């Protein structure tokens, strides 16, 4: 699928994270990756190895075993990463459920 903007990609991204468990796995992975990034700055650059492993590991696990779809990262890596952080921020502030309702019921599409 071709998306012309981040705003066009965001609703698709949300449909690919329709289950609460998928979003929780993403939240955990993003949080872990941020913590490992901080550890790499404070303690040792070796922690950088765990930044993508924890972030993508949790996210991809949720797509393959919870959501049952292909991660959007495979087709749109930059927008997908930006959306991960947007979803993390919305979940952290308790606004993700409101965003899901705002977008309404949309068909679940695959990136490929």
Steps between C-alpha positions, in 0.01 A plus 500: 500500500619848423451775754570860416528633855534407863139609560388257231711218645388545863144356458646197323752455780222510761303229313809280516497535881133425561548273802582653839763229562682602182512860616623393846783296345597804292490722808727259690744475209516876451550557872776239515674646196494848657638362827779316317582818308529689829719221645727522197552872563549464876693173526627334184441518127448121507143561612430633149480140381185454705320809366377345172489146642259597777294743294457291189498171690194592704325668207558219252401237755167681542438513126582137430347339810233743628373713212567244225626743238823621341679786680460832321875547554570266208334731249534841666785498753530874568130579527448187706768607750350848525156347554642276774611809688170677437307197628735477801435865586123461457501190721719672760254789521192276488381634164546197273148363554360841409714499184369157402143624542580818307623298204193280509463149370726455200575187302812313601739517206832331439805700398582256220 
